Each structure stands twice: as C-alpha cells, then as structure tokens.
Amino acid sequence: MPKLPYAFLTYCKEEEFHQRHWAFPLESQGSLSVEPDPASCGSCHSKQFGSWKSTLHSRALGPGFLWQLPRLGKHSTEKCTNCHSPNLETKNILLSRLGWEEKIQDPKWKPGIEENGIQCASCHLRNGKIYGPIPKNGTSERIVENSNIPHEGFIPKKEFEEAEFCKNCHQSPNTAKPVNGKFLMDTYGQWKRSEFGKNKIHCQNCHMPDRNHEWKGISDPEMVSRGIQTSLNVLASGENFEVVAELKNSGVGHLFPSYSVPKVYLEVWAETKSGKRNKISEKILGWMLDLELQTEIFDTRLSPGEATLLKTKLTRQEFQEIRKIQFVVTVDPKEYYKRMFADNWKFKDTFPENTKPWVLPYLKKALEEANSSKYEFARLEWKP
C-alpha cells in the first residue's frame, strides 16, 4: 500500500478535532455531574457569561427561528437545530415542546435551557468533558487546579482559536445547492480566499478579541466601524464639480455584507440654499435574492480591500446653490428577514389552525424585531 504524503497526514490531523467536535448530530452527553445551564457556568466565568447574554448566539432560538418550525417539520427542525441548539438534550426538549415526542435523557437538562440557543455547552461540552482554548500561559495538558473544580478542569485545544472551529455553522456544505454559483453561507470560504485567510487572521481575532464572548457582527455599529471606512469629497473638474462618496471594506475579513440577509444603503443628499433637499446618488450593497432563495437579483458586496464610489457631477450653477452635501450610510441587518416575515404575515390566515397558537405570536415578534434592527451607520457632511 503506498504511503500517504506527509502534508496529507498533517492536514488530516489538523482537521480531525474539528470533524469530531462538530459531528452532527451531536451525541448525548450522558450523565453529568454539573449543571449545564449557562447561569451555572457564569458563577465562575462571570465575564464570559455577561458577554454571551447580549449576543445573537444566545438568541439563536429566537422568534425568527421558532415560528418556522411547525411548517418545517421534525426532520428539517432537527437539521436546523444542529447549529441553533446543537446539544442533543436541548434539541430534544425543543422537539418535545413541539409535540414530536422526543425523550429528555437527563434531568440536569431542565426545560427552558433550550431557549439559551448557542450556549456554553454547545461549544465546550462533549461526552461529559469540558474543552477550551489553550491558556495564555501556553499549557497544553489537561487543566486540573484542584479537586473542587466542578468539571475537573478542562481539556485545552488550540483548535478553539482557528477559523475552522466556526466553519460548520457558518459555511454551507459542498453538497448544498448554490445560487448563481454561490453558497448561501460562504463566510468561511470568503475568509479562506482572502488575505486574512492566507495570513491566518482567524474569525476569533475580530469576533472574539482577547477571547471576549461577544461575536459582534453587522448588527453592531461599533463592530462595523472597525472594518469599514467612509469619505465624502467635492472636487473641481474644469468648469464643473464632482461629488465623490466612498465606502471601503478596509478591515472585514470576508465580503461586506457576507450573507444575503443584510443590506447597506448608501445615499448622497444635496441641500440647496432655499432648503430643498434632493437625493443625487444612491446604491445598495448586498446580495439580493428572491424570497425563495432561488434567484439572484443583484450582488454588490465588497471583497476585503474593495471600495465602492458614488459620483455625481454638478454644474457651476448647481454648485453655487448648494448649502451642504451629506453622505448617509444606513445598515439594515435583517433586510431579507423583514421581507420574508412580512410576506408570511400577510398570509397568516392560511396557516393550519393547529399551528397558529405557536406560529403567530413568534412570527409577530420576529417581524417587530426585524423592523427595529435598522440603524444609521454614518452621516458625513460637506459645506462650501
């Protein structure tokens, strides 16, 4: 039998932990000696618990997800919860709530724990053992400080700080059906093809700086400001003038925005001395798909380092009437969800009667949350 090349063996070894750790569906944890509830973990890990509570991870089983489940059915729900509520025990509690008769296997997993979405146990607990990143002092052996530690320390793994750790839930599998040659989820692929991937600047470097459990993204203006630059200039061009507004993906390690859900609206407004306000240029950044996620309408996302320009020419006479020019950037993190939720709400009366008590309250709340997520990211102003 021919020997495998060294590079192949190394690659397999590196991938082995990620493949085992995220082998869906996850196995039962068996009988636990500690409470798996995040609040229990927070009694010692207060900083991580405090950060996690405000994240989208903690709301992965929010109204926008829950309302869809009766319509998806048991099989699809099980697949979706691989990422939205990975542990078998939390998944089974949710299936029981939906009347799909799954048995809750351990009384330590109390009803209500599933509402925590992606929680401590989702990433750190496997087969009753706790895993985590290698401590900052570099120790790579199993950490056991004393016998009073509830979970007998933890097993350090360098893979917790590699982009591959995030891949299973943020990258469509190769078997997924693409839309116009693109996967619906391709954040890992976008990163890997970028300079960030080539230079091993991992997801965690930006989304978990200093190991903070925040996972901020496009819904957070401060996070966006770290990776996006905007400018507004008015330049003389012969007898005329040109308004140039620019937005650059200066530090996002993947496409901006990455998914088909968010949209970013760019608008340039001119206000005259008489007080009249006119929109003189506009553009939408994003991947616009139809509601069925089958057809691409447009794709204007920016690769790392790429910029988009909005240029408008003004005659000298038009320029002399200008009092100020503004470049306004608005981020709509849930644009696709707003369209999809609103479309379903329009036809809510057609839903099966037995599903309405579950579906309608969650759908209404999901639509309200989506409609309130839009925010103004930047407003630049130029005056003569």
C-alpha positions in Angstrom: 0.0 0.0 0.0 1.5 3.4 -1.0 2.4 5.8 1.8 0.4 8.9 2.2 2.4 12.1 1.8 3.4 13.9 5.0 1.4 17.0 4.0 -1.8 14.9 3.7 -1.2 13.3 7.1 -0.7 16.7 8.7 -3.9 18.1 7.1 -5.9 15.1 8.4 -4.5 15.5 11.9 -5.4 19.2 12.0 -8.9 18.6 10.7 -9.6 15.6 13.0 -10.6 17.6 16.1 -13.0 19.9 14.2 -14.6 17.0 12.5 -15.1 15.1 15.7 -16.2 18.1 17.7 -18.8 19.2 15.2 -20.0 15.7 14.0 -23.8 16.4 13.6 -26.0 15.3 15.2 -24.0 15.6 18.4 -24.2 12.6 20.7 -25.8 12.6 24.1 -23.6 13.9 26.9 -24.6 11.0 29.1 -25.0 11.5 32.9 -23.5 14.8 34.0 -22.0 15.8 37.4 -22.5 19.5 36.8 -25.4 21.7 35.7 -25.1 22.5 32.0 -27.1 25.7 32.3 -25.1 28.9 31.3 -26.1 30.6 34.6 -24.3 27.8 36.4 -21.2 28.3 34.3 -21.5 32.0 34.9 -21.0 31.5 38.6 -17.3 31.1 37.9 -17.0 32.5 34.4 -18.9 35.8 35.0 -17.1 37.8 32.3 -17.9 35.3 29.5 -21.4 34.8 30.8 -22.1 38.5 30.9 -20.9 39.0 27.3 -22.7 36.0 26.0 -26.1 37.1 27.3 -26.2 40.0 24.9 -25.2 38.1 21.8 -27.1 36.8 18.8 -25.7 33.3 19.7 -27.7 33.4 23.0 -30.8 34.3 20.9 -30.3 31.6 18.2 -33.7 30.1 19.2 -35.4 33.5 19.0 -38.8 34.2 17.5 -37.4 34.5 13.9 -36.3 30.8 14.2 -39.1 29.4 16.3 -42.1 30.5 14.3 -40.9 28.5 11.3 -40.6 25.1 13.0 -44.1 23.7 12.7 -44.0 24.4 9.0 -40.5 22.9 8.5 -41.5 19.6 10.3 -39.5 17.4 12.6 -36.7 16.3 10.1 -35.8 19.8 9.0 -36.1 21.1 12.5 -33.5 18.6 13.7 -31.2 19.7 10.9 -31.6 23.4 11.7 -31.1 22.9 15.4 -27.7 21.3 14.7 -26.4 24.9 14.7 -29.2 26.8 16.5 -29.3 24.4 19.5 -26.5 21.8 18.9 -26.7 19.6 22.0 -28.9 16.6 21.6 -30.5 17.2 25.0 -31.5 20.8 24.2 -32.7 19.7 20.8 -34.9 17.0 22.4 -36.5 19.5 24.8 -37.5 21.7 21.8 -38.9 18.7 19.9 -40.9 17.8 22.9 -42.4 21.3 23.1 -43.5 20.9 19.5 -45.2 17.6 20.3 -42.8 15.4 18.5 -42.4 13.0 21.5 -38.6 13.0 22.0 -37.5 11.8 25.4 -35.4 14.2 27.6 -32.5 12.0 28.6 -31.1 13.7 31.7 -32.9 15.7 34.4 -30.0 18.1 34.6 -31.1 19.5 31.2 -34.1 21.3 32.5 -36.9 22.6 30.2 -36.1 26.2 29.3 -32.4 25.6 28.8 -33.0 25.2 25.1 -34.1 28.8 25.0 -30.5 29.8 25.5 -29.7 28.9 21.9 -26.0 28.5 21.3 -24.7 28.3 24.9 -21.6 27.3 26.8 -22.3 23.5 26.4 -22.8 24.0 22.6 -19.1 24.6 22.1 -17.4 23.5 25.3 -19.1 20.2 26.4 -18.6 16.9 24.7 -19.2 13.5 26.2 -19.4 15.0 29.7 -15.9 16.6 29.3 -15.1 20.4 29.1 -12.9 21.6 26.2 -11.5 25.1 25.7 -8.6 27.1 24.2 -5.0 26.7 25.4 -4.4 29.0 28.3 -2.5 32.1 27.6 0.5 30.7 29.5 0.8 28.0 26.8 -0.1 25.0 29.0 -1.5 22.3 26.7 -2.0 19.5 29.3 -5.4 18.9 30.9 -6.0 21.7 33.4 -6.9 20.4 36.9 -6.3 23.0 39.5 -7.9 21.2 42.5 -10.5 18.6 43.2 -13.1 21.2 44.0 -13.4 22.3 40.3 -17.0 21.3 39.3 -16.0 19.8 36.0 -12.5 18.6 36.9 -10.8 21.3 34.9 -10.8 21.3 31.1 -9.0 19.8 28.1 -7.1 22.6 26.2 -7.3 22.6 22.4 -5.6 25.0 20.0 -8.4 24.5 17.5 -10.7 26.8 19.6 -8.8 29.7 18.1 -8.9 28.6 14.5 -11.4 29.7 11.9 -12.3 26.0 11.2 -14.0 25.9 14.6 -16.7 28.3 13.2 -16.9 26.6 9.8 -19.6 24.0 10.4 -22.3 26.7 11.2 -21.0 29.5 9.0 -20.4 27.6 5.8 -22.7 25.7 3.5 -21.6 22.1 2.9 -20.2 21.3 -0.6 -23.3 19.3 -1.3 -25.6 22.4 -0.8 -27.3 23.9 -3.8 -25.7 27.2 -4.8 -27.5 30.3 -6.1 -25.8 31.6 -9.2 -22.7 29.6 -8.3 -22.6 30.9 -4.7 -23.3 29.2 -1.4 -26.0 30.8 0.8 -23.4 30.6 3.6 -19.9 31.1 2.5 -18.3 33.2 5.2 -15.6 30.7 5.8 -14.9 30.3 2.1 -14.8 34.1 1.6 -12.3 34.4 4.5 -10.1 31.5 3.3 -9.8 33.0 -0.2 -8.9 36.4 1.3 -5.6 37.9 2.5 -7.0 37.4 6.0 -7.2 33.7 5.4 -3.8 33.5 3.8 -2.3 35.4 6.7 -4.1 33.3 9.3 -6.1 36.2 10.8 -8.9 34.0 12.2 -12.6 34.7 12.8 -11.8 34.8 16.6 -9.2 37.7 16.1 -12.1 40.0 15.1 -15.2 38.5 16.5 -13.7 37.3 19.9 -10.9 39.8 20.5 -9.0 38.9 23.7 -11.3 35.9 23.9 -14.3 38.0 24.6 -17.6 36.0 24.1 -19.3 38.8 22.1 -19.4 37.6 18.5 -20.4 41.0 17.3 -21.2 41.4 13.6 -23.1 43.7 11.2 -25.8 44.3 13.7 -23.4 46.2 15.9 -22.3 49.7 14.7 -19.1 49.7 16.7 -18.0 46.4 15.1 -18.8 47.6 11.6 -16.8 50.8 12.2 -13.7 48.7 12.8 -13.8 47.3 9.3 -15.5 50.0 7.2 -14.2 53.4 6.1 -16.3 56.2 4.6 -15.3 59.5 3.0 -17.0 62.4 1.2 -15.3 64.9 -1.1 -16.3 67.6 -3.6 -13.7 68.1 -6.4 -13.4 70.8 -9.0 -13.5 69.3 -12.5 -12.9 72.1 -15.1 -16.0 74.3 -15.1 -17.9 71.7 -13.2 -17.7 69.9 -9.8 -17.9 66.3 -8.8 -19.3 64.9 -5.6 -17.4 61.7 -4.6 -18.6 59.5 -1.8 -16.7 56.3 -0.9 -17.3 53.3 1.3 -14.4 50.8 1.6 -14.2 47.4 3.1 -10.9 48.2 4.8 -10.8 45.5 7.6 -13.6 43.0 7.2 -12.1 39.5 6.6 -14.9 38.4 4.2 -17.4 40.0 1.9 -19.3 43.0 3.2 -22.0 42.1 3.9 -21.3 38.4 4.0 -24.8 36.8 3.8 -27.9 37.5 1.7 -29.8 38.8 4.8 -28.2 42.3 5.5 -28.3 45.3 3.1 -26.4 48.6 3.3 -27.9 51.7 1.8 -25.7 54.5 0.5 -27.3 57.8 -0.2 -25.8 61.2 -1.2 -28.1 64.2 -0.5 -27.7 67.8 -1.6 -29.4 70.7 0.3 -29.8 74.0 -1.5 -29.7 77.5 0.0 -33.5 77.6 -0.4 -33.8 74.5 1.9 -34.7 72.0 -0.9 -33.2 68.5 -0.3 -32.5 66.2 -3.2 -31.0 62.7 -3.3 -28.3 63.0 -6.0 -26.9 59.4 -5.8 -27.7 56.1 -4.2 -26.5 52.5 -4.1 -27.4 49.3 -2.2 -24.6 46.9 -1.0 -25.6 43.3 -0.5 -26.7 40.0 -2.1 -30.3 40.4 -3.1 -32.2 37.1 -3.6 -35.9 36.4 -4.0 -37.9 35.2 -1.1 -37.4 31.5 -2.1 -33.6 32.0 -2.1 -33.5 30.5 -5.6 -32.8 33.5 -7.8 -30.1 36.2 -7.6 -31.4 39.8 -8.3 -28.0 41.5 -7.7 -24.7 41.1 -5.9 -22.9 44.3 -4.9 -20.9 43.0 -1.9 -17.4 44.3 -1.3 -14.4 42.0 -1.1 -11.8 42.7 1.6 -9.9 45.9 0.5 -12.5 46.8 -2.2 -14.3 50.1 -2.3 -17.4 51.5 -4.0 -17.8 55.0 -5.2 -20.8 57.2 -5.7 -20.0 60.0 -8.2 -22.3 62.9 -9.1 -21.4 65.8 -11.5 -22.7 69.3 -10.7 -22.6 72.3 -13.0 -21.1 75.5 -11.6 -24.6 77.0 -11.3 -25.9 73.9 -9.4 -22.8 74.0 -7.1 -23.3 77.7 -6.3 -26.8 76.9 -5.0 -25.6 74.2 -2.6 -25.6 74.8 1.1 -24.4 71.3 2.2 -24.0 67.8 0.9 -24.4 64.7 3.1 -23.3 61.1 2.6 -25.6 58.8 4.7 -24.9 55.1 5.2 -27.7 53.0 6.7 -27.4 49.3 7.7 -30.3 47.0 7.6 -29.0 43.8 9.3 -32.3 41.8 8.7 -33.5 43.1 5.3 -34.2 39.6 3.9 -36.0 38.5 7.1 -38.2 41.7 7.0 -39.4 40.8 3.5 -39.9 37.1 4.3 -41.6 37.6 7.7 -43.9 40.3 6.3 -44.9 38.1 3.3 -45.8 35.3 5.7 -47.7 37.6 8.0 -49.8 38.7 5.0 -51.0 35.1 4.6 -51.2 34.2 8.3 -54.9 33.3 7.9 -54.0 30.4 5.6 -51.8 28.7 8.2 -53.1 25.4 9.6 -55.3 26.1 12.6 -53.4 23.7 14.9 -50.1 25.6 14.3 -51.4 29.2 14.8 -51.0 29.2 18.6 -47.3 28.5 18.2 -46.6 30.3 14.9 -48.4 33.6 15.1 -47.0 35.1 18.4 -43.5 34.2 17.4 -43.9 35.5 13.8 -45.3 38.8 15.0 -42.4 39.2 17.5 -39.9 38.3 14.8 -41.3 40.9 12.4 -41.2 43.5 15.1 -37.6 42.7 15.9 -36.6 42.7 12.3 -38.3 46.1 11.6 -36.4 47.7 14.5 -32.9 46.5 13.6 -32.1 49.1 11.0 -29.6 51.9 12.1 -27.7 54.8 10.7 -24.0 53.9 10.5 -22.5 57.1 9.2 -23.5 60.7 8.2 -20.7 62.7 6.6 -21.3 66.4 5.8 -19.6 68.8 3.4 -20.2 72.5 3.2 -18.8 75.1 0.8 
